[in-house]
């Protein structure tokens, strides 16, 4: 049976990680569902060569972040897991504290209550104490905290190799085979 993964791109720098994740999952025959926050809509066009329309076209299903009546707002909606990539500190705080004011936060809370995989990819540095505490709270609730901190042991040649490293680490959380980077010992 084909996996279904929900991706939310929120208003932190690093929207390319979410876009590349969409591309990679599609190449692995995963059904992709997408949410893009209002902040992310502006950042995508500022940081990348993609238009919002081009990003939305990469997903099988698209939801507006303020649509709390969309399928992912319910735990009974079947999705195998969710990635918030990049995950803004505002969204991380909402998820860590169960403040479900957006579809992203509500869907993430549904992932936690249904014991499904939830990957949060913060892209912020340096980290302040409230952000660190929110990461701990989200981890204690069951989320995987996977910061956008690319390794270098795979000997990247360019920016795409660094992006694929993080995307590959996210995909690993769903037990999907890939060759996006060379693993330790394969170098």
C-alpha positions in Angstrom: 0.0 0.0 0.0 1.3 3.4 -1.0 2.4 5.7 1.9 0.8 9.1 2.5 2.8 11.8 4.1 1.7 15.3 5.0 4.3 18.0 4.6 3.9 21.5 6.0 6.2 24.3 5.0 6.1 27.0 7.6 7.5 30.5 7.8 11.1 29.8 8.7 14.1 30.2 6.4 14.8 27.0 4.5 11.7 26.4 2.5 13.9 24.6 -0.1 14.0 21.6 2.4 10.3 21.2 2.2 10.2 21.6 -1.6 13.0 19.1 -2.1 11.3 16.7 0.3 8.1 16.9 -1.9 10.2 16.1 -5.0 12.0 13.2 -3.4 8.9 11.6 -1.9 7.1 11.8 -5.2 10.0 10.0 -6.9 9.5 7.2 -4.3 5.8 6.9 -5.1 4.6 8.4 -1.9 1.3 10.3 -1.9 2.2 13.8 -0.8 -0.2 16.2 1.0 0.9 19.8 1.5 0.2 22.7 3.7 2.0 26.1 3.2 1.7 28.8 5.8 1.2 32.4 4.9 4.7 33.2 6.1 6.1 30.4 4.0 4.3 31.6 0.9 6.4 34.8 1.0 9.6 33.0 1.9 9.3 30.5 -0.9 9.3 33.3 -3.5 12.0 35.3 -1.7 14.5 32.4 -1.1 13.9 30.1 -4.1 13.3 30.2 -7.8 9.9 28.5 -7.3 6.5 30.2 -7.4 3.9 29.1 -4.9 1.9 27.5 -7.8 4.9 25.5 -8.8 5.4 24.1 -5.3 1.7 23.3 -4.9 1.8 21.4 -8.2 4.4 19.1 -6.7 1.9 17.8 -4.2 -1.0 15.4 -4.8 -3.2 17.3 -2.4 -3.0 20.9 -1.1 -4.6 22.5 2.0 -4.8 26.0 3.2 -3.2 26.4 6.7 -6.3 28.1 8.1 -8.7 25.4 6.9 -9.4 23.6 10.1 -12.1 21.6 8.4 -9.6 19.9 6.1 -9.0 16.1 6.4 -5.7 16.3 8.3 -7.5 18.2 11.2 -8.9 14.9 12.3 -7.1 11.9 13.7 -9.4 9.6 11.7 -8.0 11.0 8.5 -5.4 8.4 7.4 -1.9 9.8 6.9 1.1 7.7 7.7 3.0 10.7 9.1 3.9 14.3 8.9 6.9 16.6 8.4 7.0 20.2 9.3 10.0 21.4 7.3 11.2 24.0 7.9 9.4 24.4 11.3 9.2 27.9 12.5 9.7 28.5 16.2 6.1 29.8 16.4 4.8 26.5 14.9 7.1 24.5 17.1 5.7 26.3 20.2 2.1 25.7 19.0 2.7 22.0 18.5 4.7 21.6 21.8 1.8 23.1 23.7 -1.2 21.8 21.8 -2.3 25.2 20.6 -4.1 24.1 17.4 -4.9 27.4 15.8 -3.7 26.4 12.3 -4.1 23.2 10.2 -0.4 22.5 10.6 -0.6 22.6 14.4 -3.8 20.6 14.5 -2.6 18.0 12.1 0.7 17.7 14.1 -1.3 17.2 17.3 -3.3 14.5 15.6 -0.1 12.7 14.6 1.0 12.8 18.2 -2.3 11.5 19.6 -2.5 8.8 17.0 1.1 7.7 17.6 2.1 8.5 14.0 5.5 9.8 12.9 5.8 13.5 13.3 9.1 15.1 12.2 9.8 18.7 13.1 12.8 20.4 11.2 13.6 23.6 12.9 16.0 25.9 11.0 17.1 28.5 13.5 20.4 29.5 15.0 21.4 30.3 17.7 18.7 28.8 19.8 17.2 30.7 22.8 16.1 28.9 25.9 12.3 29.0 25.2 12.9 27.4 21.8 15.1 24.6 23.3 12.4 24.0 26.0 9.7 23.8 23.2 11.9 21.3 21.4 12.1 19.2 24.6 8.3 19.4 25.1 7.6 18.4 21.5 10.1 15.5 21.8 8.5 14.4 25.1 5.1 14.4 23.3 6.5 12.0 20.7 7.8 14.2 17.9 11.1 13.7 16.2 13.3 16.8 16.3 15.4 16.8 13.2 17.1 20.2 12.9 18.4 21.3 9.5 22.0 20.6 10.5 23.7 18.9 7.5 26.6 16.6 8.2 29.7 16.8 6.1 31.0 13.2 6.3 29.3 12.4 3.0 31.7 14.9 1.4 29.1 17.2 -0.2 30.0 18.9 -3.5 27.4 21.6 -3.5 24.4 23.1 -1.8 22.1 20.4 -3.2 24.1 17.7 -1.5 23.6 19.5 1.8 19.9 19.8 1.2 19.6 16.2 0.2 21.4 15.1 3.4 18.6 16.7 5.5 15.9 15.5 3.2 17.3 12.0 3.4 17.5 12.0 7.2 13.8 13.0 7.2 12.9 10.2 4.8 14.8 7.8 7.0 12.2 8.4 9.7 9.6 6.8 7.5 11.7 3.7 6.6 11.8 4.6 2.9 14.9 3.4 1.1 16.8 6.1 -0.8 20.3 7.1 -2.0 20.1 10.9 -1.4 23.4 10.8 0.5 26.2 8.4 1.3 25.8 6.9 4.7 28.6 6.6 7.2 30.8 3.7 6.3 29.8 4.0 2.6 32.1 7.0 2.0 
